[in-house]
Amino acid sequence: MRYYKNNFSTSLLEELVLNKKDTKLTLDEKSTELLLQSIPNSRGQHYMRLTLQSADAAEYELIDVYNRYGEDLIICRAGMEETPPASWPAGTRILCAPTAQSFHNSQITYINDRFEIANRNTLIIDARNGKTQILLPIDDVDGETKEWYPVVFTHMHDGDEMLLELRGIDSADQLPAFINATLLKG
């Protein structure tokens, strides 16, 4: 899953060579820590797309970095979105900015599963799975209709928005109980 950090901008502390896949990205300590806190540990499934940019902004390259063990930022992909791979000297500007692909309509929509938590049936909707998610209808089991479980959103912050499509709902009285959510009527 792709992650973002608003207004992130810093400079490389060390040169990056042309073939930079699996290379450690070396930034100042504060910037490194900020990105490590923003990207969950993974082997590249969770990543942030960053832009390497020349001083005159005439040349740039998009790279994907991931958080390895909460200690290092590792470049897992380079030359993304058809940008030409290049060598970059220390001092090169690196930033997190939206790209054309960020707004592409084919972004993956996450379908939520139900599971039990703390002896109560609670559906957890994790914002780290994306800003567009689907909640499937409740299945009838042996002819009995199950009731909706309470829904809890996690990893959302003030001002964050999510589009949650509820399937199998015919009227507002069939909605599950939401905490800190606003119903958009269409």
C-alpha positions in Angstrom: 0.0 0.0 0.0 1.2 3.5 -0.8 1.7 6.0 1.9 2.2 9.8 1.8 3.7 12.5 4.0 2.4 16.0 3.3 4.9 18.7 2.6 7.9 16.4 3.0 11.1 17.8 1.4 14.7 17.3 2.3 18.1 16.6 0.6 20.1 13.4 0.1 23.1 13.0 2.4 24.8 10.5 0.2 24.9 10.0 -3.6 22.5 7.5 -5.3 23.9 5.5 -8.2 22.0 4.6 -11.4 21.2 1.1 -10.2 19.7 2.0 -6.8 17.3 -0.9 -6.2 17.8 -2.4 -2.7 20.0 0.6 -1.8 19.7 2.4 1.6 18.3 5.9 1.3 20.4 8.2 3.5 18.7 11.3 4.7 19.2 13.5 7.8 18.2 11.8 11.1 15.0 13.9 11.5 13.7 13.2 8.0 14.6 9.5 8.2 12.7 9.1 11.5 9.7 11.0 10.1 9.4 8.6 7.1 10.1 5.5 9.3 7.1 6.5 11.5 4.9 7.1 8.4 5.5 3.8 6.6 4.8 0.5 8.4 7.6 -2.1 8.5 7.4 -4.4 5.4 9.4 -5.9 2.6 8.1 -3.4 0.1 4.3 -4.0 0.3 4.0 -0.7 2.2 5.9 2.1 0.5 6.2 5.8 -0.1 6.8 7.2 -3.6 9.4 10.0 -3.5 10.7 12.4 -6.1 14.4 13.0 -6.7 14.7 16.4 -8.3 17.5 18.4 -9.9 18.3 21.9 -8.6 16.5 23.5 -11.6 13.6 21.0 -11.4 14.2 20.1 -15.1 15.1 16.4 -14.3 13.5 14.1 -11.8 13.0 10.4 -11.0 10.3 8.7 -8.9 11.4 6.0 -6.5 9.6 3.8 -4.0 11.1 3.3 -0.5 10.0 1.0 2.3 10.7 0.8 6.1 13.0 -2.2 6.8 12.8 -3.2 10.5 12.0 0.3 11.6 15.7 1.2 11.1 16.4 1.9 7.4 14.6 3.3 4.3 15.3 1.0 1.4 14.7 1.8 -2.3 12.6 -1.1 -3.6 11.7 0.4 -7.1 13.3 3.2 -9.2 12.4 4.9 -12.4 8.7 4.7 -11.5 5.9 6.1 -13.7 8.3 6.0 -16.7 10.8 8.5 -15.2 14.3 7.8 -16.4 16.6 6.3 -13.8 19.7 8.4 -13.1 22.5 8.9 -10.6 21.9 11.6 -8.0 24.6 13.5 -6.1 24.5 14.2 -2.4 22.5 17.4 -1.8 19.8 16.4 -4.4 16.3 17.5 -3.3 13.9 14.6 -2.4 10.2 15.2 -1.8 6.9 13.4 -1.4 4.4 14.9 -3.8 1.3 13.7 -5.6 2.0 12.3 -9.1 -0.3 11.7 -12.0 -0.6 8.0 -10.9 -1.8 9.2 -7.5 -5.0 10.4 -9.0 -5.5 7.4 -11.4 -9.0 5.9 -11.1 -7.8 2.4 -11.1 -6.6 2.6 -7.5 -7.3 -0.6 -5.6 -10.5 -0.6 -3.6 -10.2 -2.6 -0.4 -12.9 -5.1 0.6 -13.3 -5.5 4.4 -13.6 -8.8 6.2 -15.5 -9.2 9.5 -13.7 -10.7 12.5 -14.2 -10.9 16.3 -12.4 -8.7 18.7 -12.5 -8.8 22.6 -15.4 -11.2 22.7 -17.6 -8.7 20.8 -18.2 -8.8 17.1 -16.7 -5.6 15.9 -15.8 -4.7 12.3 -12.5 -2.8 12.2 -12.0 -0.6 9.1 -8.3 0.3 8.9 -7.6 3.5 7.0 -4.1 2.1 6.1 -6.0 -0.1 3.6 -6.9 2.9 1.5 -9.4 5.8 1.3 -11.9 3.8 -0.7 -13.2 0.7 0.9 -16.2 -1.6 0.6 -18.3 -3.2 3.4 -20.0 -6.3 1.9 -23.6 -7.2 2.9 -24.3 -9.6 5.7 -24.9 -13.1 4.5 -27.9 -15.1 5.7 -26.8 -18.2 7.6 -29.4 -21.0 7.8 -32.1 -18.6 6.8 -31.3 -16.3 9.7 -30.3 -12.7 9.0 -27.3 -11.6 11.1 -27.4 -8.1 12.6 -24.7 -5.5 11.7 -21.7 -5.4 13.9 -20.5 -2.1 15.3 -17.9 -0.5 13.1 -14.7 1.1 14.3 -12.3 3.1 12.2 -8.6 2.9 13.0 -5.6 4.8 11.9 -7.6 7.9 10.9 -6.8 11.4 12.0 -8.8 14.6 12.3 -9.5 15.8 8.8 -9.0 12.4 7.1 -11.8 11.3 4.8 -12.8 7.8 3.6 -15.4 6.7 1.1 -17.0 3.5 2.5 -19.4 1.8 0.2 -22.0 -0.3 2.1 -23.5 -3.1 0.0 -26.8 -4.7 0.8 -28.4 -1.7 2.4 -31.8 -0.6 1.3 -32.6 2.1 3.9 -30.8 4.2 6.6 -32.3 2.1 9.4 -30.3 -0.8 8.1 -27.0 1.0 8.7 -24.5 -0.4 11.3 -23.5 1.8 14.3 -20.7 4.1 13.4 -18.6 6.1 15.8 -17.3 9.5 14.7 -18.7 9.2 11.2 -20.9 11.4 9.0 -23.5 9.9 6.6 -23.4 11.4 3.2 -26.8 11.3 1.6 -27.0 11.2 -2.1 
